[in-house]
Amino acid sequence: MEILVNEALNHRAVNHPYLKALANGEFENMEAVLKDFASQYGFYSAWFPRYLTGVISQLENPEFRIHLLDNLSEESGHLHEEDMVAVRELGIKDEWVQGVPHPQLFKRFQHAMGVDADALPGIEVEIWRDSFLSLIQGGSPISAVGAIGLGTESIVKYIYRDIIKSIEEHTTLSLEEYVFFPLHTEVDDEHGLILLDIAEKMASQSAEDERELRKGMLKALNLRAAYWDDMYERAKVISKQNQMA
């Protein structure tokens, strides 16, 4: 597991030029680029309950299913007290997040960024979310765990650190308005550990299981990296249009 986690953390999906450019303020029009990120990433994020449900439907072990059902409950805004203790230390107030479904938290961020509520998904994010859902639903159970665990939950907090830095340095949003991201650096970290434990138990049966786990992880990471590639190009176009204006 340690080898796979290190491989995931060193993947381009986690260390992408797009993320670094956001964090370092390298685009000419940071406000417009961040608004585009807010608009498009929301279409992927809103499907997260579908991804979790897809993994749960693949699992036969009742214990594993219970763990992910608990994860799904938290996505609906039902946070355990131990989670709340951790997020309070970040300055997050209970009423900002407790009982608020995570898609609504993202919509709060979008509203603060001025995203058009009727905005349509770009083809880039449609390809990503469709492909990721197909990966989970169409592969083996252990591949699905590799995708949602090692390839997603275990890396999100590192990706969101760049997003948080960009928001804090290039917008005037309050913590309440962008709370979706710091909340997930805490909650998803715990989810990642639980999924690592599930993955280790599932992959301990054979070398083929280990290979399937890694394959699911890499497919998820490659899909995310391809999406960042597309978003990087979108950001360059947005910045160029701003210069021409």
Backbone torsions as a table, in degrees:
resi	resn	phi	psi	omega
1	MET	NA	-40.0	-179.5
2	GLU	-62.7	-40.3	178.7
3	ILE	-63.8	-43.5	-179.6
4	LEU	-67.3	-40.3	178.2
5	VAL	-62.2	-43.6	178.4
6	ASN	-63.3	-38.5	177.4
7	GLU	-62.9	-41.9	179.4
8	ALA	-64.0	-44.8	-177.0
9	LEU	-67.8	-23.2	178.6
10	ASN	-95.5	2.5	-179.2
11	HIS	-72.3	154.4	-180.0
12	ARG	-61.0	-28.2	179.8
13	ALA	-62.1	-27.9	-178.9
14	VAL	-93.8	-25.3	-175.2
15	ASN	-121.4	43.3	-171.9
16	HIS	-79.9	145.8	176.9
17	PRO	-56.6	-32.6	177.8
18	TYR	-61.8	-46.6	179.4
19	LEU	-63.7	-42.5	-179.5
20	LYS	-67.5	-36.3	178.1
21	ALA	-67.2	-37.7	175.0
22	LEU	-63.5	-48.2	-177.3
23	ALA	-63.5	-36.4	-175.6
24	ASN	-94.0	0.9	177.6
25	GLY	66.2	42.0	-172.7
26	GLU	-86.4	-7.4	-179.8
27	PHE	-90.5	149.0	-178.0
28	GLU	-64.0	-40.2	-178.9
29	ASN	-118.0	82.8	-175.6
30	MET	-64.1	-36.8	-179.2
31	GLU	-61.8	-44.4	-179.4
32	ALA	-68.7	-38.5	180.0
33	VAL	-66.9	-43.0	178.3
34	LEU	-67.0	-34.4	176.3
35	LYS	-64.6	-40.0	177.6
36	ASP	-65.1	-42.0	175.8
37	PHE	-58.7	-47.9	-178.6
38	ALA	-59.3	-42.2	-179.3
39	SER	-64.7	-49.4	-171.2
40	GLN	-80.8	-41.4	-178.2
41	TYR	-64.3	-27.9	179.0
42	GLY	-61.1	-30.4	179.8
43	PHE	-70.1	-30.5	173.4
44	TYR	-75.7	-48.9	-175.5
45	SER	-59.7	-37.9	-178.1
46	ALA	-62.7	-21.9	-179.6
47	TRP	-89.0	0.6	-174.5
48	PHE	-57.6	-39.8	174.9
49	PRO	-57.9	-33.9	177.1
50	ARG	-65.3	-41.5	-180.0
51	TYR	-62.5	-46.2	179.6
52	LEU	-61.5	-44.4	179.2
53	THR	-60.9	-38.1	178.0
54	GLY	-62.6	-40.4	178.1
55	VAL	-68.3	-45.1	-179.4
56	ILE	-57.1	-41.3	-178.9
57	SER	-66.3	-19.7	-180.0
58	GLN	-84.0	-21.8	-171.6
59	LEU	-89.1	137.0	177.2
60	GLU	-98.6	-28.4	-177.7
61	ASN	-69.2	119.6	-177.6
62	PRO	-60.3	-36.9	-179.9
63	GLU	-63.5	-43.6	179.3
64	PHE	-64.1	-41.5	-179.4
65	ARG	-62.9	-40.0	-179.9
66	ILE	-61.9	-42.6	179.5
67	HIS	-59.5	-44.1	-177.8
68	LEU	-76.8	-28.8	173.1
69	LEU	-65.2	-34.5	175.3
70	ASP	-65.5	-40.3	175.4
71	ASN	-60.0	-44.5	179.9
72	LEU	-62.7	-37.7	178.0
73	SER	-63.6	-39.5	178.8
74	GLU	-67.4	-33.5	175.9
75	GLU	-63.3	-23.7	177.7
76	SER	-85.7	-0.3	176.0
77	GLY	101.7	6.2	-178.7
78	HIS	-95.4	91.2	-175.4
79	LEU	-95.0	137.8	177.4
80	HIS	-72.7	158.5	-177.9
81	GLU	-61.0	-37.1	179.4
82	GLU	-64.7	-31.9	175.0
83	ASP	-68.9	-40.8	-178.8
84	MET	-66.0	-35.3	176.9
85	VAL	-59.6	-43.6	-178.9
86	ALA	-67.2	-42.8	-176.6
87	VAL	-74.8	-28.4	175.9
88	ARG	-61.9	-33.6	178.9
89	GLU	-65.3	-17.7	176.8
90	LEU	-89.6	1.2	-178.4
91	GLY	88.6	11.1	-178.9
92	ILE	-86.9	128.5	179.9
93	LYS	-86.8	146.2	-177.3
94	ASP	-52.9	-45.6	-173.6
95	GLU	-68.4	-16.2	177.5
96	TRP	-71.6	-30.9	-169.7
97	VAL	-127.4	-30.5	-175.0
98	GLN	-69.0	123.1	-179.5
99	GLY	82.8	4.2	-179.6
100	VAL	-105.8	115.4	178.4
101	PRO	-56.9	143.3	-175.5
102	HIS	-61.4	-35.1	173.3
103	PRO	-58.7	-31.8	177.6
104	GLN	-70.9	-35.0	175.8
105	LEU	-62.1	-39.1	179.5
106	PHE	-69.5	-37.1	176.9
107	LYS	-64.0	-33.3	175.8
108	ARG	-61.9	-43.3	176.6
109	PHE	-62.2	-45.6	-180.0
110	GLN	-61.2	-43.1	179.9
111	HIS	-61.5	-43.2	179.5
112	ALA	-64.4	-29.9	178.9
113	MET	-84.0	-5.1	179.4
114	GLY	79.6	25.0	179.0
115	VAL	-71.1	135.3	177.7
116	ASP	-65.9	123.3	-178.3
117	ALA	-62.3	-21.7	-179.5
118	ASP	-99.5	12.2	-179.8
119	ALA	-61.7	144.0	-179.0
120	LEU	-100.4	151.5	177.7
121	PRO	-68.9	140.1	172.5
122	GLY	-74.2	161.9	-179.5
123	ILE	-62.9	-26.8	-178.9
124	GLU	-62.5	-48.9	-177.6
125	VAL	-75.1	-29.5	175.5
126	GLU	-63.4	-41.8	178.1
127	ILE	-62.6	-44.0	-177.5
128	TRP	-63.4	-53.4	-174.2
129	ARG	-69.0	-36.3	177.6
130	ASP	-65.1	-43.7	-178.3
131	SER	-67.2	-39.2	-179.9
132	PHE	-67.4	-41.8	178.0
133	LEU	-64.4	-39.7	177.8
134	SER	-65.0	-37.7	177.1
135	LEU	-59.3	-44.5	-178.2
136	ILE	-70.6	-44.0	-174.7
137	GLN	-80.3	-27.2	-172.8
138	GLY	-99.8	-9.7	-178.8
139	GLY	-98.1	-169.0	178.3
140	SER	-76.9	161.3	177.4
141	PRO	-56.7	-41.7	-177.7
142	ILE	-71.9	-31.6	174.4
143	SER	-65.1	-39.9	178.2
144	ALA	-63.3	-40.9	177.4
145	VAL	-65.6	-39.0	176.7
146	GLY	-62.1	-38.4	-178.9
147	ALA	-70.0	-47.8	-175.2
148	ILE	-80.7	-26.9	-178.1
149	GLY	-91.7	-82.1	-177.9
150	LEU	-60.7	-36.5	-175.6
151	GLY	-89.0	-4.6	-177.9
152	THR	-137.8	-72.6	-173.2
153	GLU	-60.7	-33.6	-176.6
154	SER	-75.2	-14.7	-175.3
155	ILE	-112.9	-14.6	-171.2
156	VAL	-58.2	-40.8	-175.7
157	LYS	-64.0	-30.0	179.4
158	TYR	-74.2	-36.3	176.4
159	ILE	-68.3	-43.3	-175.9
160	TYR	-69.2	-20.7	176.1
161	ARG	-62.3	-40.1	177.0
162	ASP	-66.4	-40.6	179.4
163	ILE	-64.2	-45.3	179.8
164	ILE	-60.7	-44.6	179.1
165	LYS	-59.5	-42.7	179.8
166	SER	-63.8	-44.8	179.7
167	ILE	-62.7	-45.2	-176.7
168	GLU	-66.6	-34.4	-174.9
169	GLU	-93.4	-17.4	-173.2
170	HIS	-127.6	10.4	172.7
171	THR	-138.5	173.4	176.1
172	THR	-109.5	19.8	-177.7
173	LEU	-64.5	146.0	174.7
174	SER	-83.4	162.9	178.0
175	LEU	-58.2	-38.7	178.7
176	GLU	-60.6	-36.3	-176.3
177	GLU	-73.4	-32.8	179.2
178	TYR	-112.4	24.5	-175.0
179	VAL	-60.4	-23.1	178.4
180	PHE	-48.4	-41.8	-172.4
181	PHE	-77.1	-52.6	177.0
182	PRO	-63.0	-32.2	176.2
183	LEU	-58.9	-43.9	-176.9
184	HIS	-75.0	-20.6	174.4
185	THR	-67.0	-26.6	178.8
186	GLU	-90.7	-53.7	-173.8
187	VAL	-68.1	-43.2	-178.4
188	ASP	-69.3	-25.2	176.3
189	ASP	-63.5	-43.0	177.3
190	GLU	-66.9	-41.7	177.1
191	HIS	-60.4	-39.8	179.9
192	GLY	-61.6	-40.4	179.6
193	LEU	-65.5	-40.8	178.5
194	ILE	-64.0	-43.2	179.7
195	LEU	-68.6	-31.1	175.0
196	LEU	-63.8	-41.3	178.7
197	ASP	-64.4	-43.2	177.0
198	ILE	-61.6	-45.3	-179.2
199	ALA	-60.9	-42.8	-179.0
200	GLU	-62.7	-41.7	179.5
201	LYS	-67.2	-39.7	-178.8
202	MET	-71.8	-34.6	-175.2
203	ALA	-86.2	-4.3	-176.3
204	SER	-78.4	-4.2	-175.0
205	GLN	-79.2	-35.7	-176.2
206	SER	-163.9	165.1	176.4
207	ALA	-65.4	-31.9	178.5
208	GLU	-65.6	-37.9	176.8
209	ASP	-64.3	-40.9	177.3
210	GLU	-60.4	-42.2	-179.8
211	ARG	-64.8	-42.1	179.0
212	GLU	-64.0	-38.5	178.4
213	LEU	-62.2	-47.7	-179.9
214	ARG	-65.5	-37.5	-179.9
215	LYS	-63.0	-44.6	177.6
216	GLY	-61.6	-41.7	178.2
217	MET	-60.3	-49.3	-176.6
218	LEU	-67.8	-36.1	176.9
219	LYS	-61.9	-43.9	179.5
220	ALA	-64.0	-43.7	-180.0
221	LEU	-66.0	-40.2	179.4
222	ASN	-65.5	-37.9	177.1
223	LEU	-64.3	-41.7	179.6
224	ARG	-67.0	-41.9	179.2
225	ALA	-62.2	-40.5	178.1
226	ALA	-63.5	-37.8	177.6
227	TYR	-65.3	-43.3	177.3
228	TRP	-61.5	-37.5	175.7
229	ASP	-55.4	-48.4	-178.7
230	ASP	-64.4	-42.1	-179.5
231	MET	-67.5	-33.1	177.6
232	TYR	-62.8	-42.8	178.4
233	GLU	-67.5	-39.9	176.7
234	ARG	-59.9	-43.1	-178.2
235	ALA	-63.6	-39.3	178.7
236	LYS	-63.9	-41.1	178.4
237	VAL	-64.2	-44.3	179.3
238	ILE	-59.9	-44.0	179.6
239	SER	-64.9	-40.3	179.3
240	LYS	-64.6	-41.8	178.8
241	GLN	-62.7	-36.6	178.7
242	ASN	-66.1	-40.4	179.0
243	GLN	-63.7	-41.6	-179.3
244	MET	-66.3	-34.6	179.1
245	ALA	-69.1	NA	NA
